[in-house]
């Protein structure tokens, strides 16, 4: 339990940097959302299946969502821990 407590103390000291990384990752999601909307609603914007490399980058952004989810969860745990 001591290791978890020391990790959460370290994480709280670096919370601003973590939130900046999370914000950047979430802003990267915007082009992916446009691509998903084009595919789902068949808008015909020509973004999807235009280039295999572009498709790879737009779809691989989904994997980056795990980083903000972990970061936000750790921030919530650190704040709850301070209240208790």
C-alpha positions as a Markdown table, in Angstrom:
| # | Residue | x | y | z |
|---|---|---|---|---|
| 1 | Unk | 0.0 | 0.0 | 0.0 |
| 2 | Unk | 3.0 | 2.3 | 0.6 |
| 3 | Unk | 4.0 | 2.1 | -3.1 |
| 4 | Unk | 0.5 | 3.1 | -4.2 |
| 5 | Unk | 0.5 | 6.0 | -1.8 |
| 6 | Unk | 3.9 | 7.3 | -2.9 |
| 7 | Unk | 2.9 | 6.9 | -6.6 |
| 8 | Unk | -0.2 | 8.9 | -6.0 |
| 9 | Unk | 1.8 | 11.6 | -4.2 |
| 10 | Unk | 4.2 | 11.8 | -7.2 |
| 11 | Unk | 1.3 | 11.8 | -9.6 |
| 12 | Unk | -0.4 | 14.7 | -7.9 |
| 13 | Unk | 2.8 | 16.8 | -8.1 |
| 14 | Unk | 2.8 | 16.2 | -11.9 |
| 15 | Unk | -0.9 | 16.5 | -12.4 |
| 16 | Unk | -0.7 | 19.6 | -14.7 |
| 17 | Unk | 1.7 | 17.9 | -17.1 |
| 18 | Unk | -0.6 | 14.9 | -17.2 |
| 19 | Unk | -3.6 | 17.0 | -18.0 |
| 20 | Unk | -1.8 | 18.7 | -20.8 |
| 21 | Unk | -0.9 | 15.4 | -22.3 |
| 22 | Unk | -4.5 | 14.2 | -21.9 |
| 23 | Unk | -5.8 | 17.4 | -23.6 |
| 24 | Unk | -3.5 | 17.0 | -26.6 |
| 25 | Unk | -4.6 | 13.4 | -27.0 |
| 26 | Unk | -8.2 | 14.4 | -26.8 |
| 27 | Unk | -7.7 | 17.2 | -29.4 |
| 28 | Unk | -6.1 | 14.7 | -31.7 |
| 29 | Unk | -9.4 | 12.8 | -31.6 |
| 30 | Unk | -11.2 | 15.6 | -33.5 |
| 31 | Unk | -10.0 | 14.4 | -37.0 |
| 32 | Unk | -10.9 | 10.9 | -36.0 |
| 33 | Unk | -14.4 | 12.0 | -35.1 |
| 34 | Unk | -14.8 | 13.6 | -38.5 |
| 35 | Unk | -13.7 | 10.4 | -40.2 |
| 36 | Unk | -16.0 | 8.3 | -38.0 |
| 37 | Unk | -18.9 | 10.6 | -38.9 |
| 38 | Unk | -18.1 | 10.4 | -42.6 |
| 39 | Unk | -18.1 | 6.6 | -42.4 |
| 40 | Unk | -21.2 | 6.3 | -40.2 |
| 41 | Unk | -23.4 | 8.8 | -41.9 |
| 42 | Unk | -21.9 | 8.2 | -45.4 |
| 43 | Unk | -21.5 | 11.9 | -45.9 |
| 44 | Unk | -19.2 | 11.4 | -48.9 |
| 45 | Unk | -16.5 | 13.7 | -47.7 |
| 46 | Unk | -13.9 | 11.4 | -49.2 |
| 47 | Unk | -11.8 | 11.2 | -46.1 |
| 48 | Unk | -12.3 | 7.5 | -45.4 |
| 49 | Unk | -10.5 | 4.9 | -47.6 |
| 50 | Unk | -8.7 | 7.7 | -49.5 |
| 51 | Unk | -5.3 | 6.6 | -48.5 |
| 52 | Unk | -4.3 | 3.4 | -46.5 |
| 53 | Unk | -1.7 | 5.3 | -44.5 |
| 54 | Unk | -4.1 | 8.1 | -43.6 |
| 55 | Unk | -6.7 | 5.5 | -42.6 |
| 56 | Unk | -4.1 | 3.8 | -40.3 |
| 57 | Unk | -3.3 | 7.0 | -38.5 |
| 58 | Unk | -6.9 | 8.1 | -38.1 |
| 59 | Unk | -8.0 | 4.7 | -36.8 |
| 60 | Unk | -4.9 | 4.2 | -34.6 |
| 61 | Unk | -5.9 | 7.3 | -32.6 |
| 62 | Unk | -8.4 | 5.1 | -30.9 |
| 63 | Unk | -5.6 | 3.4 | -29.1 |
| 64 | Unk | -4.5 | 6.7 | -27.6 |
| 65 | Unk | -7.8 | 7.1 | -25.7 |
| 66 | Unk | -6.5 | 4.7 | -23.0 |
| 67 | Unk | -3.9 | 7.3 | -21.8 |
| 68 | Unk | -6.4 | 10.0 | -20.9 |
| 69 | Unk | -8.7 | 7.5 | -19.3 |
| 70 | Unk | -5.9 | 6.3 | -17.0 |
| 71 | Unk | -4.8 | 9.9 | -16.3 |
| 72 | Unk | -8.2 | 11.1 | -15.4 |
| 73 | Unk | -8.8 | 8.0 | -13.2 |
| 74 | Unk | -5.6 | 8.7 | -11.4 |
| 75 | Unk | -6.4 | 12.3 | -10.9 |
| 76 | Unk | -9.8 | 11.4 | -9.4 |
| 77 | Unk | -8.2 | 8.9 | -7.1 |
| 78 | Unk | -5.6 | 11.4 | -5.9 |
| 79 | Unk | -8.3 | 14.0 | -5.2 |
| 80 | Unk | -10.6 | 11.5 | -3.4 |
| 81 | Unk | -7.6 | 10.3 | -1.4 |
| 82 | Unk | -6.9 | 13.9 | -0.2 |
| 83 | Unk | -10.5 | 14.3 | 1.0 |
| 84 | Unk | -10.5 | 11.1 | 3.0 |
